[in-house]
């Protein structure tokens, strides 16, 4: 049985945000905040913006895509009830950051997106909050929607293990979806599915084994009930809008990954095993050594294996 854990550690390092990117994103975030504060002070002083980094950056589960793009979500909060529409408040935020980058900011459905071309993106979702009420997220041309991104961050923090393995599993799953694309599930969906699977499996010290077990549990759960419910307000099902074609594409991709992950764990040659992982995780996954692994291993180390002899040569 080939041990690819060392390859996964190299892969994790390669898909993670580099220090230079993090530093540039922090600088841009600070400057965007300054522009927003200045704009509202000069144009709408009755609205005082506050900020909260949220999403994958806050949860430390962000990745660099295969195009070397990463993102940061910085919520813009107003602690008063607006006397303008949700779209108008979003537009004010857009006006505040206009001309900061060479590419004009995009007024998307749930945020203002600042594009730092071929490098990173900073999304600015807009909220308001009054005492005794839920956080309200601005939705373009729709209105307001209950949403609590802070609760999502806290939920995920409660799921994390001391070794940080869940975070790595989430990042591997995001890299898988990024590699396949074709309307694969969002990073938030992967975060929820991986976290829910963690409650039903026993983590192994090896990332290759834990990822394989996570994939199998995800497959089992979704084939029984194809849902991915956000564990915080608005508690919506992220798969609710999937038609049969998109649903089946995802389940087929998941099934193929489960099959190849099991083959990779049973493969004795590390190079051959790495090719199976690379097929799904993309070209950034490193090639293993062209040698057979004849080390002894515990019987249950292969997912689903239950041999009677506690010491087995694979």
Backbone bond lengths (Angstrom), bond angles and torsions (degrees), N, CA, C in turn:
res aa  C-N    CA-C-N  psi(-1)  N-CA   C-N-CA  omega(-1)  CA-C   N-CA-C  phi
1 X - - - 1.464 - - 1.521 110.05 -
2 X 1.325 117.06 128.28 1.455 120.84 -175.91 1.522 111.26 -88.40
3 X 1.318 115.71 133.06 1.460 122.69 178.81 1.534 108.53 -95.93
4 X 1.329 116.39 113.52 1.469 120.95 -178.66 1.532 112.10 -106.58
5 X 1.314 116.90 15.26 1.461 119.34 -176.78 1.527 111.85 -58.70
6 X 1.339 116.48 -39.67 1.462 119.04 179.97 1.531 111.61 -63.87
7 X 1.333 116.71 -32.95 1.462 120.46 178.12 1.529 110.57 -68.99
8 X 1.311 115.84 -36.50 1.463 119.47 178.42 1.526 111.24 -66.92
9 X 1.326 117.44 -34.71 1.468 119.44 178.25 1.528 110.11 -65.84
10 X 1.326 116.85 -39.52 1.465 120.60 177.01 1.526 110.22 -67.08
11 X 1.316 116.43 -40.23 1.463 121.17 178.70 1.524 110.23 -63.61
12 X 1.320 116.25 -43.38 1.466 120.27 179.37 1.521 111.16 -59.48
13 X 1.306 115.99 -41.54 1.463 119.79 178.89 1.526 111.03 -64.72
14 X 1.315 116.87 -36.86 1.459 121.25 -176.42 1.522 112.74 -73.18
15 X 1.339 117.98 -32.32 1.468 119.94 -178.35 1.530 112.11 -90.70
16 X 1.322 117.52 -10.05 1.461 120.83 -178.19 1.527 111.24 -78.07
17 X 1.329 115.55 158.14 1.447 120.79 178.88 1.532 109.98 -66.25
18 X 1.317 116.38 132.48 1.455 120.20 177.92 1.531 109.64 -78.20
19 X 1.304 116.18 160.25 1.467 120.31 178.89 1.521 110.90 -61.12
20 X 1.319 116.90 -39.34 1.461 119.65 -179.59 1.523 111.40 -62.89
21 X 1.335 116.89 -40.55 1.464 119.72 177.83 1.528 110.51 -66.81
22 X 1.324 116.04 -44.65 1.470 119.11 179.66 1.524 110.41 -59.20
23 X 1.323 116.42 -43.40 1.464 119.93 -179.28 1.529 111.38 -63.77
24 X 1.334 116.80 -42.95 1.461 119.95 179.13 1.530 111.10 -65.51
25 X 1.325 116.99 -40.76 1.458 120.52 179.35 1.527 111.49 -64.78
26 X 1.327 116.87 -40.01 1.462 120.40 178.12 1.523 111.17 -63.35
27 X 1.339 116.09 -41.62 1.461 120.10 178.29 1.522 110.91 -63.20
28 X 1.326 116.44 -45.68 1.467 120.68 179.19 1.524 111.13 -63.98
29 X 1.324 116.56 -40.95 1.467 120.79 178.36 1.528 110.49 -59.57
30 X 1.323 116.65 -45.34 1.465 121.31 -179.34 1.523 110.98 -63.33
31 X 1.322 117.05 -42.32 1.462 120.71 -178.73 1.531 111.49 -70.34
32 X 1.336 117.13 -36.92 1.465 119.99 176.25 1.530 110.21 -64.47
33 X 1.317 116.89 -41.47 1.464 120.18 177.70 1.533 110.66 -60.58
34 X 1.319 116.80 -42.17 1.467 120.78 -179.93 1.520 111.02 -62.10
35 X 1.328 115.75 -42.19 1.466 119.84 178.72 1.527 111.13 -62.73
36 X 1.341 116.06 -42.48 1.472 120.45 -178.69 1.525 110.09 -65.69
37 X 1.322 117.66 -44.34 1.469 120.67 178.90 1.538 110.00 -59.81
38 X 1.316 115.87 -46.65 1.468 120.79 -178.14 1.531 111.12 -62.93
39 X 1.326 116.63 -44.65 1.469 121.11 -178.97 1.532 111.00 -60.12
40 X 1.321 116.42 -47.85 1.460 118.74 -176.78 1.524 111.26 -70.80
41 X 1.325 118.14 -34.47 1.464 120.67 177.51 1.518 111.05 -63.10
42 X 1.338 116.47 -37.86 1.455 121.06 -177.29 1.520 113.50 -85.04
43 X 1.335 117.66 -30.15 1.468 120.71 -172.79 1.523 114.76 -112.03
44 X 1.320 117.04 -32.40 1.466 120.75 -178.28 1.528 108.59 -141.97
45 X 1.333 117.21 67.69 1.464 120.79 -173.28 1.525 114.36 -62.58
46 X 1.328 116.69 -18.17 1.467 119.21 177.66 1.529 112.21 -74.19
47 X 1.332 116.61 -10.34 1.466 122.84 176.40 1.533 108.61 -109.21
48 X 1.317 116.00 115.74 1.469 121.14 -178.33 1.534 108.73 -111.68
49 X 1.332 117.97 107.96 1.473 119.90 -175.82 1.527 113.21 -75.57
50 X 1.316 115.29 139.66 1.456 123.57 169.52 1.523 106.96 -119.49
51 X 1.331 117.41 164.22 1.470 119.78 -172.30 1.530 111.70 -135.44
52 X 1.330 113.82 151.37 1.463 120.00 178.20 1.525 108.94 -151.79
53 X 1.342 116.47 117.53 1.463 120.33 174.92 1.521 108.21 -69.83
54 X 1.314 117.28 133.15 1.463 121.34 -176.08 1.526 110.19 -140.62
55 X 1.314 115.87 -173.08 1.452 120.25 176.83 1.519 113.20 71.47
56 X 1.331 115.77 -155.03 1.468 121.56 -172.29 1.524 112.84 -63.73
57 X 1.326 117.09 -32.99 1.470 118.99 179.17 1.517 110.10 -63.37
58 X 1.322 116.37 -43.13 1.460 121.09 178.54 1.521 110.92 -66.85
59 X 1.334 116.61 -36.59 1.468 121.09 -177.90 1.524 112.24 -84.32
60 X 1.348 115.94 -3.22 1.465 122.97 179.29 1.538 112.23 62.80
61 X 1.320 115.04 29.85 1.471 119.92 -179.95 1.522 112.33 -114.91
62 X 1.316 117.09 15.84 1.457 120.47 178.93 1.518 111.77 -74.07
63 X 1.318 116.29 153.37 1.468 121.53 178.13 1.526 109.54 -130.31
64 X 1.334 114.49 164.32 1.455 121.20 166.41 1.523 106.89 -91.28
65 X 1.311 117.25 127.68 1.456 119.74 178.84 1.524 109.50 -69.53
66 X 1.325 116.53 173.66 1.464 119.44 178.35 1.524 111.62 -67.34
67 X 1.346 116.65 -12.64 1.468 121.38 173.15 1.526 110.73 -93.03
68 X 1.341 116.47 6.54 1.458 123.52 179.98 1.525 112.19 65.27
69 X 1.332 116.91 36.26 1.458 122.61 176.75 1.529 108.74 -109.13
70 X 1.329 116.64 139.57 1.461 120.51 173.85 1.529 107.75 -135.10
71 X 1.322 117.02 174.76 1.459 118.58 -175.31 1.523 111.92 -143.83
72 X 1.313 114.16 162.10 1.461 122.77 176.98 1.516 107.76 -139.05
73 X 1.329 116.81 132.66 1.462 122.20 176.85 1.528 108.65 -104.06
74 X 1.325 116.40 121.12 1.465 121.28 179.80 1.524 108.44 -122.73
75 X 1.323 116.15 101.75 1.453 120.44 -177.38 1.521 112.15 -68.84
76 X 1.344 115.62 136.99 1.468 122.05 175.80 1.530 106.90 -105.24
77 X 1.339 116.64 117.89 1.464 121.57 -172.19 1.530 111.29 -115.54
78 X 1.343 114.72 138.59 1.455 121.30 173.99 1.527 107.87 -123.43
79 X 1.322 116.12 124.74 1.457 119.88 -176.13 1.532 109.71 -98.57
80 X 1.317 113.04 63.08 1.458 123.17 175.33 1.521 106.92 -163.53
81 X 1.309 116.46 159.59 1.463 119.45 177.67 1.522 109.31 -83.10
82 X 1.321 118.28 123.37 1.469 120.45 -176.94 1.531 111.82 -67.71
83 X 1.328 114.88 146.88 1.462 119.44 172.91 1.524 110.52 -105.87
84 X 1.363 114.60 19.47 1.462 122.06 174.25 1.525 107.82 -129.50
85 X 1.317 116.86 169.51 1.455 120.46 -179.26 1.529 111.35 -72.60
86 X 1.308 115.60 162.98 1.462 121.20 176.71 1.520 110.75 -59.22
87 X 1.321 116.28 -41.04 1.471 120.99 -179.64 1.531 110.97 -64.62
88 X 1.315 116.86 -39.59 1.459 120.73 178.83 1.522 111.24 -64.34
89 X 1.328 117.06 -42.81 1.461 120.00 -179.83 1.530 110.38 -65.41
90 X 1.323 116.55 -39.23 1.462 119.69 174.09 1.533 110.49 -60.93
91 X 1.323 116.02 -42.81 1.461 120.98 -177.99 1.528 110.96 -62.41
92 X 1.325 116.81 -37.94 1.465 119.97 177.54 1.533 110.50 -62.39
93 X 1.320 115.76 -41.61 1.467 119.12 178.04 1.526 109.77 -64.28
94 X 1.320 116.18 -40.76 1.472 120.53 177.56 1.531 110.85 -61.46
95 X 1.325 116.56 -43.72 1.470 120.38 178.53 1.527 110.99 -61.16
96 X 1.308 116.22 -35.43 1.465 121.23 -177.67 1.527 112.08 -65.33
97 X 1.320 116.64 -33.06 1.470 119.85 -174.99 1.526 112.53 -105.92
98 X 1.315 116.24 2.13 1.468 119.63 -179.57 1.530 110.31 -60.36
99 X 1.314 116.00 142.38 1.474 123.97 178.85 1.535 113.63 74.73
100 X 1.329 117.87 4.13 1.468 118.33 177.66 1.527 110.81 -71.33
101 X 1.336 116.63 -34.95 1.460 121.49 177.56 1.523 109.84 -116.84
102 X 1.320 116.40 163.68 1.463 120.91 178.73 1.524 110.85 -63.23
103 X 1.344 116.33 -31.94 1.459 121.50 177.69 1.520 109.35 -93.25
104 X 1.332 117.38 128.01 1.465 120.48 -179.08 1.525 110.60 -60.91
105 X 1.320 118.18 142.11 1.466 120.13 178.11 1.524 110.77 -62.61
106 X 1.327 114.97 146.34 1.461 120.68 179.83 1.527 109.80 -95.68
107 X 1.334 115.29 133.02 1.463 120.03 174.50 1.524 107.65 -91.35
108 X 1.311 115.57 90.46 1.454 121.28 -177.82 1.530 110.14 -88.71
109 X 1.329 115.71 177.21 1.465 119.97 -174.15 1.525 112.38 -59.89
110 X 1.344 115.98 -45.08 1.461 119.18 -173.49 1.522 114.23 -117.51
111 X 1.323 117.70 9.77 1.462 118.87 -179.38 1.522 110.90 -166.10
112 X 1.312 115.29 169.74 1.454 122.61 167.18 1.523 106.03 -103.47
113 X 1.315 117.33 120.13 1.466 121.41 -175.63 1.526 110.38 -101.39
114 X 1.328 114.95 124.34 1.462 122.10 174.80 1.527 108.36 -100.96
115 X 1.318 116.37 122.29 1.460 121.72 -173.68 1.527 110.10 -105.68
116 X 1.315 114.97 117.46 1.453 121.16 173.44 1.530 105.20 -101.29
117 X 1.308 115.36 95.62 1.465 123.25 -163.63 1.528 113.09 -50.67
118 X 1.343 114.40 130.83 1.466 123.23 178.06 1.531 113.12 59.46
119 X 1.338 116.55 26.33 1.457 118.94 -177.56 1.532 111.77 -140.84
120 X 1.338 117.30 -66.61 1.456 120.11 -179.81 1.521 110.12 -162.36
121 X 1.339 114.83 171.27 1.466 122.12 178.42 1.523 109.04 -131.16
122 X 1.324 115.93 145.19 1.462 121.00 174.51 1.523 107.69 -123.16
123 X 1.323 115.61 116.88 1.460 121.82 179.65 1.519 110.07 -95.47
124 X 1.335 115.86 139.62 1.456 122.24 -179.54 1.528 109.92 -121.21
125 X 1.331 119.18 84.21 1.463 120.48 172.14 1.526 109.20 -71.17
126 X 1.322 116.65 149.13 1.461 121.96 -174.45 1.528 110.06 -116.30
127 X 1.331 116.19 132.26 1.472 121.96 -177.15 1.525 110.47 -132.05
128 X 1.344 113.85 159.98 1.464 118.40 163.16 1.522 108.13 -134.81
129 X 1.331 115.00 157.90 1.474 120.86 -177.43 1.516 108.69 -148.33
130 X 1.342 115.78 132.12 1.456 121.08 172.08 1.521 107.75 -124.49
131 X 1.303 115.94 155.77 1.461 121.17 -175.70 1.524 111.54 -55.01
132 X 1.345 113.52 135.04 1.458 119.66 176.20 1.512 115.22 81.44
133 X 1.320 117.18 0.47 1.462 121.44 -178.40 1.521 110.65 -122.53
134 X 1.341 115.84 160.29 1.455 121.26 177.27 1.529 110.58 -71.10
135 X 1.326 115.40 158.91 1.455 120.13 171.05 1.527 108.31 -62.82
136 X 1.319 116.78 141.31 1.457 122.40 -179.10 1.528 109.55 -116.95
137 X 1.331 115.86 122.94 1.460 122.44 179.95 1.526 109.87 -95.98
138 X 1.332 116.47 132.21 1.465 121.28 178.36 1.524 110.16 -73.78
139 X 1.327 116.33 129.54 1.462 123.54 177.46 1.523 108.13 -118.58
140 X 1.314 116.60 120.23 1.464 121.72 -176.20 1.529 111.56 -56.18
141 X 1.316 115.54 130.23 1.475 124.18 176.96 1.528 113.35 59.79
142 X 1.318 116.77 18.06 1.470 120.23 -179.76 1.521 111.54 -127.51
143 X 1.318 116.50 -52.82 1.455 119.73 -177.25 1.522 110.56 138.50
144 X 1.316 115.72 -136.28 1.456 121.20 -175.22 1.517 111.03 -117.91
145 X 1.322 115.46 147.84 1.464 121.33 -178.24 1.529 109.13 -135.78
146 X 1.349 115.85 134.62 1.458 119.75 175.34 1.527 109.45 -56.62
147 X 1.312 117.06 131.46 1.462 120.48 179.74 1.522 109.12 -161.49
148 X 1.335 116.07 136.53 1.463 119.84 -179.38 1.523 109.70 -135.07
149 X 1.335 117.40 82.35 1.466 120.30 -178.71 1.524 112.85 -63.67
150 X 1.328 117.06 -28.49 1.463 119.90 178.62 1.525 110.20 -64.39
151 X 1.319 116.75 -38.80 1.462 120.80 179.33 1.518 111.11 -65.45
152 X 1.334 117.02 -35.47 1.460 120.84 177.42 1.518 110.68 -65.21
153 X 1.327 116.83 -43.03 1.470 121.29 177.84 1.524 110.00 -61.31
154 X 1.320 116.56 -43.27 1.468 120.67 -179.59 1.525 111.22 -66.72
155 X 1.335 116.97 -37.80 1.472 120.58 177.90 1.519 110.37 -61.30
156 X 1.338 115.92 -46.28 1.461 119.68 -178.85 1.522 110.55 -66.28
157 X 1.318 117.51 -38.47 1.467 120.94 178.51 1.521 110.44 -59.43
158 X 1.334 116.56 -35.69 1.454 120.95 178.45 1.515 113.80 -71.38
159 X 1.326 117.13 -19.39 1.461 122.05 179.78 1.526 112.76 -89.32
160 X 1.328 116.85 -20.52 1.460 120.48 -174.88 1.521 112.41 -61.45
161 X 1.321 115.77 147.69 1.458 122.13 173.99 1.521 108.81 -98.49
162 X 1.320 116.05 161.10 1.466 121.59 -175.18 1.527 112.42 -62.01
163 X 1.329 116.90 -29.96 1.466 120.62 -177.65 1.526 113.27 -85.84
164 X 1.316 117.19 -5.23 1.459 120.02 179.38 1.513 114.25 74.53
165 X 1.336 116.70 20.44 1.462 119.06 -175.66 1.524 112.21 -73.29
166 X 1.337 117.50 -35.51 1.463 119.44 177.98 1.520 110.96 -59.02
167 X 1.322 116.74 -42.37 1.468 119.90 179.20 1.522 110.14 -59.65
168 X 1.317 117.54 -42.13 1.464 120.40 179.46 1.523 110.99 -66.30
169 X 1.325 117.73 -40.77 1.471 120.82 178.95 1.522 109.93 -61.22
170 X 1.324 116.94 -43.65 1.471 120.73 177.65 1.522 110.45 -59.08
171 X 1.328 116.69 -42.53 1.468 120.27 -178.78 1.523 111.30 -67.44
172 X 1.327 118.31 -36.38 1.468 120.62 175.82 1.527 110.12 -63.71
173 X 1.332 116.74 -41.83 1.460 120.43 -179.67 1.530 111.02 -66.68
174 X 1.318 116.76 -38.49 1.468 119.84 176.46 1.524 110.56 -64.02
175 X 1.334 116.41 -40.54 1.465 120.25 179.02 1.525 110.32 -64.45
176 X 1.315 116.83 -37.25 1.476 121.63 176.08 1.526 109.87 -60.67
177 X 1.321 117.22 -50.35 1.463 120.66 -179.73 1.524 111.24 -62.90
178 X 1.332 116.67 -39.19 1.461 120.56 178.65 1.517 110.83 -65.11
179 X 1.324 116.84 -37.82 1.460 120.55 -179.45 1.528 111.29 -66.86
180 X 1.329 116.67 -41.04 1.471 120.88 -178.69 1.527 111.34 -80.94
181 X 1.334 115.98 -43.48 1.466 123.90 -175.80 1.529 109.63 56.99
182 X 1.320 119.35 -130.52 1.471 121.03 178.17 1.527 111.48 52.59
183 X 1.350 115.75 46.91 1.465 123.07 177.74 1.526 113.18 60.55
184 X 1.327 115.65 39.08 1.463 119.28 171.85 1.525 108.69 -68.74
185 X 1.333 118.38 162.94 1.469 121.05 -177.20 1.523 113.17 -59.25
186 X 1.316 114.47 158.79 1.459 121.59 -178.49 1.531 111.49 -72.13
187 X 1.322 114.49 166.72 1.459 119.38 175.62 1.513 111.81 -61.99
188 X 1.328 117.54 -35.28 1.464 120.81 177.13 1.519 110.35 -62.82
189 X 1.323 117.40 -41.87 1.468 120.68 178.74 1.530 110.95 -62.34
190 X 1.334 116.60 -43.57 1.467 119.88 178.45 1.527 111.56 -62.84
191 X 1.322 116.17 -37.02 1.459 121.01 178.36 1.520 110.83 -62.55
192 X 1.315 116.06 -45.46 1.475 120.81 -178.99 1.522 111.06 -68.38
193 X 1.334 117.46 -45.74 1.464 120.75 -178.59 1.526 111.48 -63.10
194 X 1.330 117.13 -42.91 1.463 120.80 -179.96 1.525 110.92 -66.33
195 X 1.329 116.77 -40.14 1.462 121.20 -179.83 1.522 111.15 -66.35
196 X 1.331 116.61 -41.69 1.466 119.86 177.92 1.530 111.30 -65.95
197 X 1.338 116.33 -38.27 1.463 120.07 179.20 1.525 111.04 -65.03
198 X 1.326 116.90 -34.82 1.469 121.33 -178.91 1.529 111.65 -57.89
199 X 1.339 116.47 -32.40 1.460 120.43 -179.26 1.523 112.50 -68.69
200 X 1.345 117.20 -14.96 1.468 120.22 -172.45 1.521 113.66 -115.24
201 X 1.332 116.96 -0.88 1.462 119.82 -179.83 1.524 109.23 -127.83
202 X 1.317 115.57 168.56 1.459 121.40 175.66 1.520 107.88 -105.99
203 X 1.317 116.21 120.12 1.460 119.45 -179.06 1.528 111.14 -67.65
204 X 1.332 114.91 140.65 1.451 122.80 176.23 1.521 108.79 -102.33
205 X 1.310 118.36 155.07 1.469 120.85 178.28 1.528 111.79 -62.97
206 X 1.318 115.88 -23.12 1.460 120.91 179.93 1.524 111.06 -91.66
207 X 1.334 116.12 130.29 1.465 120.45 -179.29 1.518 112.64 -68.02
208 X 1.340 117.88 -32.59 1.465 118.52 -179.14 1.521 110.74 -64.87
209 X 1.321 117.01 -41.03 1.468 120.55 179.07 1.528 110.82 -69.06
210 X 1.322 116.80 -44.10 1.464 120.06 -178.99 1.520 111.37 -64.63
211 X 1.330 117.80 -39.02 1.462 120.35 177.23 1.520 110.61 -63.94
212 X 1.321 117.25 -43.62 1.466 120.49 179.22 1.527 110.84 -60.98
213 X 1.330 117.08 -43.29 1.464 120.79 178.86 1.529 111.21 -65.14
214 X 1.335 116.28 -37.78 1.462 120.44 178.19 1.524 110.71 -64.10
215 X 1.320 116.91 -44.12 1.458 120.94 179.11 1.528 111.82 -61.63
216 X 1.325 115.94 -42.47 1.466 119.76 179.23 1.520 111.33 -63.33
217 X 1.329 116.81 -41.22 1.465 120.31 179.65 1.524 111.06 -68.38
218 X 1.331 116.98 -39.30 1.463 120.28 175.85 1.525 110.81 -60.13
219 X 1.321 116.68 -45.09 1.465 121.72 -179.75 1.527 110.52 -61.30
220 X 1.312 116.34 -46.51 1.464 121.26 -179.89 1.525 110.80 -60.37
221 X 1.310 117.09 -45.44 1.461 121.91 -177.76 1.523 111.57 -66.30
222 X 1.336 116.68 -46.87 1.464 120.15 -175.09 1.520 112.64 -71.97
223 X 1.311 117.16 -30.59 1.473 118.93 176.32 1.520 110.64 -69.87
224 X 1.319 116.87 -25.48 1.458 121.09 176.90 1.517 111.67 -83.06
225 X 1.333 115.92 -39.01 1.465 120.30 -177.21 1.530 108.45 -154.00
226 X 1.324 116.50 101.63 1.459 121.13 -174.18 1.527 110.11 -79.36
227 X 1.328 114.74 82.36 1.455 121.68 178.44 1.514 109.86 -143.66
228 X 1.327 115.22 155.59 1.462 121.50 173.01 1.525 106.38 -144.23
229 X 1.325 115.31 89.93 1.458 121.78 -173.04 1.528 110.42 -89.31
230 X 1.317 115.78 128.42 1.463 121.04 177.84 1.531 108.31 -66.41
231 X 1.343 118.21 126.17 1.465 121.13 -175.19 1.531 113.26 -82.63
232 X 1.308 116.98 29.00 1.463 123.01 177.69 1.521 107.14 -154.38
233 X 1.312 116.43 162.21 1.462 119.81 177.71 1.535 109.04 -53.44
234 X 1.346 117.77 127.77 1.459 128.42 20.42 1.529 115.14 -95.19
235 X 1.334 118.71 9.51 1.472 122.56 177.97 1.525 112.62 55.51
236 X 1.336 115.78 36.40 1.455 119.42 -178.77 1.528 110.74 -86.93
237 X 1.338 115.33 160.30 1.457 122.69 178.24 1.527 108.33 -91.16
238 X 1.333 116.67 113.46 1.461 120.78 -176.51 1.518 113.00 -67.06
239 X 1.337 117.43 -15.68 1.462 121.19 179.45 1.532 112.20 -99.75
240 X 1.316 116.64 5.43 1.466 120.08 -174.95 1.523 112.58 -61.23
241 X 1.343 116.96 -32.41 1.472 120.31 -176.72 1.529 113.24 -88.58
242 X 1.333 118.04 -1.51 1.459 120.55 -177.92 1.529 110.58 -71.50
243 X 1.343 116.22 127.98 1.458 118.55 171.27 1.529 108.34 -83.79
244 X 1.323 117.17 176.54 1.467 120.59 -175.28 1.526 112.13 -61.32
245 X 1.334 116.12 -35.81 1.462 119.70 -178.58 1.524 110.81 -64.74
246 X 1.322 116.46 -48.21 1.469 119.86 -178.98 1.528 111.07 -66.88
247 X 1.312 116.34 -40.39 1.464 121.01 177.62 1.522 110.62 -59.26
248 X 1.326 116.68 -48.06 1.464 120.45 -176.86 1.529 112.03 -68.55
249 X 1.339 117.32 -34.50 1.464 120.17 176.58 1.522 110.56 -61.07
250 X 1.317 115.63 -43.61 1.462 119.76 -179.86 1.526 111.09 -67.43
251 X 1.333 117.09 -46.05 1.464 119.89 -179.12 1.524 111.33 -64.84
252 X 1.322 117.05 -36.17 1.467 120.32 177.12 1.528 110.84 -65.07
253 X 1.347 115.56 -43.56 1.465 119.85 179.18 1.523 110.55 -64.04
254 X 1.327 116.31 -39.89 1.460 121.01 178.72 1.525 110.73 -65.08
255 X 1.310 116.98 -43.27 1.463 120.78 179.38 1.530 111.31 -62.76
256 X 1.333 116.75 -42.23 1.467 120.17 178.87 1.528 111.12 -64.02
257 X 1.331 116.52 -37.37 1.461 120.76 178.81 1.528 110.26 -67.37
258 X 1.323 117.25 -41.67 1.465 121.48 178.04 1.531 110.46 -59.28
259 X 1.315 116.17 -45.60 1.468 121.01 -178.67 1.523 110.64 -62.56
260 X 1.339 116.35 -47.49 1.463 119.45 -177.06 1.526 111.96 -72.17
261 X 1.335 117.69 -31.11 1.464 120.11 176.37 1.523 109.97 -64.28
262 X 1.318 116.72 -41.10 1.470 120.57 178.11 1.532 110.52 -65.65
263 X 1.335 116.41 -40.76 1.470 120.33 177.15 1.529 110.52 -62.47
264 X 1.332 116.02 -41.02 1.465 120.36 -178.96 1.525 111.03 -63.21
265 X 1.317 117.12 -39.08 1.464 120.56 179.75 1.525 111.37 -68.84
266 X 1.320 116.84 -30.43 1.464 120.37 -178.91 1.525 112.99 -87.84
267 X 1.321 116.12 -15.35 1.461 121.22 -179.16 1.533 110.19 -70.03
268 X 1.328 116.84 133.27 1.471 120.69 -178.75 1.521 112.97 -86.11
269 X 1.343 117.14 -21.04 1.456 121.44 -178.85 1.528 109.21 -95.67
270 X 1.336 117.32 122.37 1.468 119.89 -174.71 1.523 112.49 -65.26
271 X 1.330 117.98 -36.33 1.459 120.01 179.19 1.526 110.53 -62.98
272 X 1.321 116.27 -44.84 1.470 119.88 178.95 1.521 110.99 -64.75
273 X 1.335 116.19 -39.23 1.463 119.86 178.03 1.529 110.76 -63.55
274 X 1.323 116.24 -42.30 1.461 120.12 -178.53 1.527 111.54 -63.68
275 X 1.326 116.98 -33.16 1.467 120.51 178.44 1.524 110.75 -64.47
276 X 1.325 116.22 -35.12 1.463 120.25 177.94 1.527 110.91 -67.18
277 X 1.329 116.86 -42.05 1.466 120.30 177.17 1.528 110.27 -66.81
278 X 1.333 116.58 -42.12 1.466 121.76 -178.11 1.532 111.64 -61.41
279 X 1.321 116.35 -33.91 1.459 121.79 179.98 1.533 110.75 -54.05
280 X 1.328 117.29 -33.47 1.465 121.36 -176.47 1.527 112.98 -105.05
281 X 1.317 116.72 -32.69 1.463 120.27 -175.61 1.520 113.39 -92.27
282 X 1.328 117.03 -12.38 1.450 120.28 174.79 1.519 114.40 100.06
283 X 1.319 115.15 174.88 1.464 121.97 -172.90 1.521 113.62 -66.38
284 X 1.324 117.80 -17.54 1.460 118.76 179.20 1.523 112.05 -73.73
285 X 1.331 117.05 -17.59 1.464 119.02 176.81 1.531 107.96 -69.44
286 X 1.335 117.76 127.53 1.478 119.47 -172.63 1.520 113.59 -74.97
287 X 1.326 115.85 153.62 1.456 121.94 173.56 1.531 109.14 -75.85
288 X 1.322 115.00 141.09 1.455 119.82 176.61 1.524 111.27 -84.47
289 X 1.324 115.11 -177.20 1.457 120.58 178.06 1.526 109.98 -81.99
290 X 1.318 114.90 145.15 1.466 120.10 -179.64 1.527 109.06 -84.35
291 X 1.328 115.14 71.67 1.460 120.88 179.20 1.514 109.19 -150.76
292 X 1.331 114.64 153.40 1.456 119.76 179.50 1.524 110.50 -87.45
293 X 1.309 115.26 145.74 1.453 122.13 178.38 1.522 108.13 -102.39
294 X 1.316 115.90 116.13 1.468 119.13 -178.82 1.524 111.39 -114.36
295 X 1.362 116.55 21.75 1.451 119.44 179.78 1.515 111.11 -69.96
296 X 1.337 115.12 152.41 1.453 119.79 174.50 1.530 108.74 -74.53
297 X 1.321 115.54 149.78 1.459 119.64 179.72 1.513 110.02 -144.20
298 X 1.317 115.45 158.15 1.454 119.27 176.67 1.526 109.78 -65.54
299 X 1.324 115.25 149.58 1.457 121.27 -172.39 1.514 113.00 -59.79
300 X 1.310 118.70 -41.00 1.461 120.83 -174.53 1.490 114.64 -85.06
301 X 1.321 118.26 11.71 1.454 120.20 -172.76 1.518 113.06 -69.77
302 X 1.336 117.36 -30.04 1.464 120.24 172.97 1.512 107.74 -82.89
303 X 1.311 116.96 132.46 1.452 120.31 -177.20 1.515 110.24 -56.98
304 X 1.305 114.15 128.92 1.456 119.60 177.64 1.515 114.53 83.13
305 X 1.345 119.27 -6.40 1.457 121.64 -177.23 1.517 110.71 -81.66
306 X 1.325 116.74 132.96 1.455 121.38 178.99 1.529 111.09 -137.00
307 X 1.347 118.89 57.96 1.449 120.31 179.40 1.520 110.93 -69.48
308 X 1.312 116.70 152.84 1.459 121.44 -177.53 1.518 112.48 -73.98
309 X 1.332 117.34 -32.86 1.454 121.10 179.97 1.531 110.00 -79.81
310 X 1.352 119.61 118.57 1.455 121.24 -175.65 1.525 113.83 -65.18
311 X 1.327 118.19 -19.31 1.457 120.58 175.67 1.519 108.27 -119.69
312 X 1.302 115.33 121.95 1.461 120.00 -176.15 1.511 108.81 -135.07
313 X 1.331 116.10 139.74 1.458 120.10 172.06 1.510 108.91 -88.91
314 X 1.331 116.99 127.00 1.469 121.13 176.03 1.512 109.51 -102.88
